[in-house]
Amino acid sequence: MHDGDNSNHESESTGNRLKRRYFLTTATAAAGTGVFSASGAATAFEGARHVIPGRIEAEDYDTDGSFWAYRDASTGNSGGAYRSDGVDIEEGGDNYNVGWTEAGEWLNYSATVESTGTYEVTAHVVSGGGGGTITLLRDQRSLTTFDIPDTGSWQSWTTVTREVNLDSGECMIAIHFDTGGTNIDWLEFSQVDGGRENADEGNTGDEDADEQSAYADHSFPGRIEAEEYDTGGQGVAYNDTTSGNAGGAYRSDGVDIEGGGDNYNIGWTEAGEWYEYTVDVTEGTYDLTANVASNAGGGAFRVEVDGTDVTGTITAPNTGGWQSWTRVTASDVSLSSGRQVVRIYVEDGGFNFDWIEAETGGDQPPEDGDGADNYPNLDGNSWQLVWNDEFDGRSIDSSKWSFATGGGCGQNGRLNTDCSWGNQEEQYYTNGDNAWVEGDRLIIEAREEAAPNGQNSYTSARLVSENKFEKQFGRVEVRARLPATQALWPAIWMLGQDIDSVSWPDCGEIDIMELTGDDTDTVHQTIHGPGYSGGGGISANYDINGDFSQEFHDFQLTWYDDLLKFWVDGNHVNTLTPSDVGGNEWVFNDQFFLLLNVAVGGLMPGYPDGRTQLPQRMEVEYVRVYDPV
């Protein structure tokens, strides 16, 4: 995937990621990738655990120090108030507040929940810098996310309230700053009810009953249709915040069902609603995939099993239409055997829900989130990991990636955009709206929607490591599942770091993987340089008896002085040396940076037509870079 210049490689902005939700891994996280919860070693501030219900002052986080009680990206206390460690505290709010926040920072609070139930959590917050998002967690499990508005100044305070379910007992409450640019003063927990026993019974219908029972036979592995929730009525088998069935279809109780999706779907969802399903579960590790749609900015939900959150927050993205469906997945969910109650809990409404399916994770790589090498002797060498991204944090790591933004000029250059780069593509690369981390995977999603530049009719994302990670020689490996539809063009590739000074193609380009969405059993591995670029690039193809869009595969490059070797799943595909470039200059002995993207349209894949089905995703398990030992 070749570019004419580097004018569109810009730094990542967090502003466009504010509506995204992310998973938090349950494993202990390294600094910068998640919240480190070490409850066994935790020391409550002034020796007293916070009590819920009650108020937690932001500045009263635990006292175990950096990476135990908190993570702060800067040194020292920028506000100089209240405490003398590394958290930035100032006088403000009701007394003191935490400020100068940056994405990836967090605070831990040892707490005791006095009774099981539903709680309203109110955050006292402020932002004078464009707003942001904060996620609330219990024992490293996401509870909810607060969207913080721009309040106009750093001491113009407002409150934002969310509803969560909490079990009684000692726990670690954590605040994670998904973005910077927000101050927090306190969190207030107020109990709403004691759970199902005290749930509101006012939203009745002709299926209401006091006892919960299965409406249909459900099993995992298998699929559950959304409309086949249990019988039992409001507050027992479901919670719907409005009276009656707004869609008027299928059932006559209080859940809003309409004809749509594969047959029927639940719609008109609102935060705090939930639906329960009695399921016979076979013990195993599952991928839980839901079919969702939204024309209102998207929403979020989680899956609970017998009252335990097993997925964390799952984003239901804006698909551009109430019947424009896409699938979202939570991976590696371990379930025990037996008859269990599965609850779909709506954290943020504004999406339609069609079904959820549990499949065993048969296409998953080995359990190697620490970067363990699946090909330790590739190309006859031993290898040492020197850089990687396992995408096992809560969001895209801005210390490793930024977003290149801008719009392609379209077929025959018909759009009023910059045609000096790209390949007459149709997409606009957004500044983060089309990429996020979900289920320990990077998601890049191509959509048919109006772009912010008013020109392009499709959006997608391009991640680049430029100015963050650049490499000369070694081994590069990316594990990914690729999208499939006419006109899509996913790519895993590298560009020479001197592109700004010498321009493309003199900087060199290494395409570790390219695929056209209408030919999903073939990938292309290519180099471009001076005198052998564009259609004259030097390329080899690799075919499988299968489909690159259905399974994860490893795309690999081993790279030495005057030597490039391409691989797929450890199978050698091609070797290139200076003798292969026809007397032209070999430009691959310099530093290169990484790029990951999904283009829509262009000279190589062709253009969208009646066969094109969007949205589509490229999913990336990891990116790893090694040096030979």
Buried (B, 14 or more C-beta within 10 A) or exposed (E): BBBBBBBBBBBBBBBBBBBBBBBBBBEEBEEBBBBBBBEEEBEBBEEEBBEBBEBBBBBBBBBBEBBBBBBBBEEEBBBEBBBEBBBBBBEBBEEBBBBBBBBBBBBBBBBBBBBBBBBBBBBBBBBBBBBBBBBBBBBBBBBBBBBBBBBEEBBEBEEBEBBBBBEEEEBBBBBBBBBBBBBBBBBBBBBBBEBBEEBEEEBBBEBBEEEBEBBEEBEBBBBBBBBBBBBBBBBBBBBBBEEBBBBEBBBEBBBBBBEBBEEBBBBBBBBBBBBBBBBBBBEBEBBBBBBBBBBEEBBBBBBBBBEEBBBBBBBBBBBBEBBBBBBBBBBBBEBEEEEBBBBBBBBBBBBBBBBBBBBEBEEBBEEBBEBEBBBEEBBEBEBEBBBBBBBBBBBBBBEBBBBBBBBBBBBEEEBEBBBEBBBBBBBBBBBBBBBBBBBBBBBBBBBBBEBBBEBBBBBBBBBBBBEBBBBEBBBBBBBBBBBBBBBBBBBBBBBBBBBEEBBBBBBBBBBBBBBBBBBBBEBBBBBBBBEBBEEEBBBBEBEBEEEBBEEBBBBBBBBBEEBBBBBBBEEBBBEBEBEBBEEBEBBBBBEBBBBBBBBBBBBBBBBBEEEBBBBBBBBBBBBBBBBBE
